[in-house]
Amino acid sequence: MSGVLNSVNTNYGAMVALQSLNTTSMQLTNVQNQVSTGYRVSSAVDDGAAFAVAQWVRANVAGLTSANQQLGNVQGLLGVTTSALTSVSNLMQNMQGVLVKLSDQTVTGTQRSQYAAQYSSMLQNVQTYVVNATYNGRTLIGNFSSASLKAQEGQFGSLTTIVNGQGGTYGIKTFSGSVFYNAITFSALVGSSTAAVSLSKLLTAGGTFTTQLNSIGTQLNTYGNATNFVTNQVTYNSNIINALNSGLGALVDANMAQESASLQSLQIKQQLGTSALSIADQAPSMLLKLFP
């Protein structure tokens, strides 16, 4: 026997139409999901291997993003530190000029007292610069013992910061501002009318003031290098984040132009499949016309 069996029990046409409609509906659901989420792979069900890789990439991006946030805080701390040290360095040039005048034995009496007061005022400025070099409750150059100053300067201590998503670290050392401040105070010498010769020794190549001035230069170099390292690391992390996101997009993002075209095509196909199923469902009723 050839041809399609006419039967009221088995409607082959409806079965084929229903199977085709179900397939179209599944495809349409998948395309609609991609269009609504923007992802070709939005869960492990879509593509287990690709989703696993995507999750790993997202974890790395999250780690690098967090590292950059922490490095931003370090940039702030290094910024106030270098600003304070630069101010101290600039002021020490004027302080050296005052010490030179005090080292002159012809400077006596009221004139000497005025220079001494000027040096003391500058020294107070130095203390203020150091104490105020605080960011987010931390300082790298404070360490004064006075309770009132400690309340202003924040927590003193070296710093170890995370620099990437794998837990890499970078250490930044401290510079004791209180030790430096005490080293350039010279209270007894500055206030003495007979200490000119002793003051002049402070300004020699190995003199205390010259040594402390050089130490400030060294610290400016140290913290300047640390600032450059942190800035470069932030830039590097950002570049890696961009590269990871680019690869992630190629792996899981949907081609929206293609999926939009597919959506319209499948919607039409679904409508036609529904019509075909409706026609196929009417076939058994045609058999009634064979019976008078």
Order of alpha helices (4+ residues) and beta strands (2+ residues): alpha-alpha-alpha-beta-beta-alpha-beta-beta-beta-alpha-alpha-alpha-alpha-alpha-alpha
